[in-house]
Amino acid sequence: MTARLLVVSNGNGEDDIACKVIDALRASGRGPKIEAWPMVGLGPAYAARGIPVVGVQNTLPSEGFGTLSLKLFARDLKAGFIATHLAQARFARAIRGRYDLMLAVGDIVPLAAGLLSRTPMAFVSCAKSAYYGGSDGHTGSERWLMRSRCRAVFPRDGLTAERLTANRVPNTYLGNPMMDGLEATDPARFGAGAIVMLAGSRKDATENAAFLLSAARLDQPDLGQPGLRYLFPCHPSVDLARVAALSPDWTRADWDHPLTAPHLCLQSGSGAKALLMAGAFADMLHAGRLAVGMAGTANEQALGLGLPLIVVPGAGNQGPAYVKMKMHWVGEAGLSVPRKASAVAGAITSLLADPARADAMAQAGQPRMGKAGASVAIAARLLDLLESGDTP
């Protein structure tokens, strides 16, 4: 009988991480029957892979960030916060006995779903880290759930793994799935030494991209580098025509190298160029020397590849409260500036003029993200659990 695996995640980034493990399971040729429960959002990453989606989805306005501020929480309450979470709890209880194993990806939310469903769990703790502070970055409730309910726990970095062990939480550090799939294929088409601009993948991505272009335009006179290049690895949802319309100080131009994929290339009056294109995330990161981020997972991946990071609040839910929370983790690997074009331009100028500081930030960022290779290793561990019958 084919084993049954339920993958539970609570956010866009968590969905993507889970899908990296799913891809590895499928590539093994001996994977289980997989269904997914995206607890926040509709799970487009699962749908794109043909993974059946089950359960009750949280589509509240905060997109899973309701605990970051009273304003976001109030919006969620008005939109049905209590009813949504009660419905999710009912679904978790209703699936008792349906699956052999649950892969929980995120934080206490999917852990709680596993508890209510009484399903054996493996847990990818991608949202918590000792770099956030505290003993290991997790709450007492999370540690209790990991000890009592999980057959396997996979922390996201080495420091967190050490701290969890010290706190009597059995775990296995196999790397960070977020660093998988970031190998370069053809970064030369984007040149070298560019500024990578990360607009995010949420509803505000188009507006964020236009804002970052306004900051790039201001940057030029101070830098005295008219040939500077800005790379925007865009999510497919970014409306390139809208970005161009919102950026009247930039004119359409041709990129330095031939490109076959749909893209938008713009040039400023001082000669700088900006390239916006989907489907080239890894290559653009490898072509960069620093990153300006209004994103979530993409910001962290830039740090993991050794790019100094300038963190800017987005126009949507990943605003100032989100950045304040995230900077506890980023620490000396990045710097935070307000959502003002002049502030972003000044930060870029400052880092480009101070290579020693930029190098120190790069060195601080990589340990926070850990090593690549985790997706395949976690998939192998899941198969061992399922095939050994260690999922009573």
Long-range contacts (C-beta under 8 A, 24 or more apart in sequence): 2-32, 2-33, 3-32, 3-33, 3-100, 3-101, 3-386, 3-387, 4-32, 4-33, 4-35, 4-98, 4-99, 4-100, 4-101, 5-32, 5-33, 5-34, 5-35, 5-99, 5-100, 5-101, 5-102, 5-103, 5-382, 5-386, 6-34, 6-35, 6-36, 6-37, 6-54, 6-95, 6-98, 6-99, 6-101, 6-102, 6-103, 6-119, 7-34, 7-35, 7-36, 7-37, 7-46, 7-51, 7-102, 7-103, 7-105, 8-36, 8-37, 8-39, 8-55, 8-102, 8-103, 8-104, 8-105, 8-106, 8-110, 8-113, 8-114, 9-36, 9-37, 9-38, 9-39, 9-40, 9-43, 9-104, 9-105, 9-106, 9-110, 10-38, 10-39, 10-40, 10-58, 10-64, 10-105, 10-106, 10-107, 10-109, 10-110, 11-40, 11-41, 11-63, 11-64, 11-106, 11-127, 12-40, 12-41, 12-45, 12-63, 12-201, 12-202, 12-296, 12-297, 13-126, 13-178, 13-296, 13-297, 14-40, 14-105, 14-106, 14-110, 14-126, 14-127, 15-41, 15-43, 15-44, 15-45, 15-46, 15-105, 16-45, 16-297, 17-105, 17-124, 17-126, 17-177, 17-178, 17-297, 18-45, 18-46, 18-103, 18-105, 18-124, 19-45, 19-46, 19-49, 19-51, 20-177, 20-180, 20-181, 20-375, 21-103, 21-105, 21-124, 21-177, 21-375, 21-378, 21-379, 21-382, 22-49, 22-51, 23-49, 23-375, 24-375, 24-376, 24-378, 24-379, 24-380, 25-379, 25-382, 25-383, 27-376, 28-379, 28-380, 28-383, 30-383, 31-379, 31-383, 32-100, 32-101, 32-382, 32-383, 32-386, 35-99, 37-91, 37-113, 39-88, 39-106, 39-109, 39-110, 39-113, 40-64, 40-109, 54-95, 55-88, 55-91, 56-84, 56-87, 56-88, 56-90, 56-91, 58-84, 58-85, 58-88, 59-84, 60-84, 61-317, 62-317, 63-202, 63-316, 63-317, 65-317, 65-318, 65-321, 65-322, 68-317, 68-321, 68-322, 68-325, 69-321, 72-317, 72-321, 88-113, 89-116, 92-116, 92-117, 93-117, 95-119, 100-386, 100-391, 101-151, 101-382, 101-385, 101-386, 101-391, 103-382, 104-150, 107-142, 108-139, 108-141, 108-142, 108-145, 111-142, 111-145, 111-146, 111-149, 111-150, 112-145, 114-145, 114-149, 114-150, 115-145, 115-149, 120-149, 120-151, 120-385, 120-390, 120-391, 120-392, 121-149, 121-150, 121-151, 122-150, 122-151, 122-152, 122-153, 122-154, 122-378, 122-381, 122-382, 122-385, 123-150, 123-152, 123-153, 123-154, 124-154, 124-156, 124-177, 124-378, 125-153, 125-154, 125-155, 125-156, 125-160, 126-156, 126-176, 126-177, 126-178, 128-156, 128-160, 129-155, 129-156, 129-157, 129-159, 129-160, 129-329, 129-368, 130-157, 130-159, 130-160, 130-162, 130-163, 131-157, 131-159, 131-160, 131-328, 131-329, 131-331, 131-368, 132-328, 132-329, 133-328, 135-163, 135-166, 135-167, 136-160, 136-163, 136-164, 136-166, 136-167, 136-169, 137-163, 138-164, 138-169, 143-167, 143-169, 146-170, 146-171, 151-385, 151-390, 151-391, 152-381, 152-382, 152-385, 154-374, 154-378, 154-381, 156-369, 156-370, 157-367, 157-368, 157-369, 157-370, 158-367, 158-370, 159-367, 172-381, 173-370, 174-373, 174-374, 174-377, 174-378, 174-381, 175-370, 175-371, 175-372, 175-373, 175-374, 175-377, 176-304, 176-369, 176-370, 176-371, 176-372, 176-374, 177-374, 177-375, 177-378, 178-297, 178-300, 178-301, 178-304, 178-369, 179-301, 179-304, 179-369, 179-370, 179-371, 179-372, 179-374, 180-372, 180-373, 180-374, 180-375, 180-376, 181-282, 181-375, 182-281, 182-282, 182-285, 182-301, 182-304, 182-305, 182-372, 183-282, 184-282, 184-283, 184-286, 185-282, 185-283, 186-283, 187-283, 187-284, 187-286, 187-287, 188-257, 188-287, 189-257, 189-258, 189-259, 189-283, 190-229, 190-231, 190-257, 190-275, 190-280, 190-283, 190-284, 190-287, 191-229, 191-256, 191-257, 191-287, 192-287, 192-289, 193-229, 193-287, 193-288, 193-289, 194-228, 194-229, 194-230, 194-231, 194-284, 194-287, 194-288, 194-289, 195-228, 195-229, 195-230, 195-231, 195-288, 195-289, 195-290, 195-291, 195-292, 195-348, 196-230, 196-231, 196-232, 196-233, 196-284, 196-285, 196-287, 196-288, 196-290, 196-291, 196-292, 196-302, 196-307, 197-230, 197-231, 197-232, 197-274, 197-291, 197-292, 198-232, 198-233, 198-291, 198-292, 198-293, 198-294, 198-295, 198-298, 198-299, 198-302, 199-232, 199-234, 199-235, 199-238, 199-294, 199-295, 200-235, 200-294, 200-295, 200-296, 200-298, 200-314, 200-316, 200-318, 201-235, 201-237, 201-295, 201-296, 201-298, 202-314, 202-316, 202-317, 202-318, 203-316, 204-294, 204-314, 204-315, 204-316, 204-317, 204-318, 205-234, 205-235, 205-237, 205-238, 206-237, 206-238, 206-239, 206-242, 206-243, 207-246, 207-315, 208-294, 208-314, 208-315, 209-234, 209-238, 209-243, 209-276, 210-242, 210-243, 210-246, 210-247, 211-294, 211-315, 211-339, 211-341, 212-292, 212-294, 212-312, 212-344, 213-243, 213-246, 213-247, 213-250, 213-266, 213-274, 214-247, 214-249, 214-341, 215-292, 215-341, 215-342, 215-344, 215-345, 215-348, 216-268, 216-272, 216-274, 216-345, 217-247, 217-249, 217-250, 217-268, 217-272, 217-341, 218-341, 218-342, 218-344, 218-345, 219-272, 219-344, 219-345, 219-348, 219-349, 220-268, 220-270, 220-271, 220-272, 221-270, 222-345, 222-346, 222-349, 223-348, 223-349, 223-352, 225-272, 225-352, 226-270, 226-271, 226-272, 227-271, 227-272, 228-272, 228-273, 229-256, 229-272, 229-273, 229-274, 229-275, 230-272, 230-273, 230-274, 230-275, 231-274, 231-275, 231-284, 231-287, 231-288, 232-274, 232-275, 232-276, 232-277, 232-284, 233-277, 233-278, 233-280, 233-281, 233-284, 233-285, 233-298, 234-276, 234-277, 234-278, 235-278, 236-278, 236-279, 238-276, 238-278, 240-264, 240-276, 243-276, 250-274, 289-352, 289-358, 290-348, 290-351, 290-352, 290-358, 292-344, 292-347, 292-348, 294-318, 299-326, 299-334, 300-368, 300-369, 301-369, 302-365, 303-330, 303-333, 303-334, 303-365, 303-366, 303-368, 303-369, 304-365, 304-366, 304-368, 304-369, 304-370, 305-366, 306-362, 306-363, 306-365, 306-366, 307-362, 307-365, 308-333, 308-334, 308-351, 308-357, 308-358, 308-361, 308-362, 308-365, 309-333, 309-334, 309-335, 309-361, 309-365, 310-334, 310-335, 310-336, 310-337, 310-344, 310-347, 310-348, 310-351, 311-335, 311-336, 311-337, 312-336, 312-337, 312-338, 312-339, 312-344, 313-338, 313-339, 314-339, 315-339, 329-368, 330-365, 330-368, 331-364, 331-368, 332-360, 332-361, 332-364, 333-361, 333-362, 333-364, 333-365, 333-368, 334-361, 334-365, 335-361
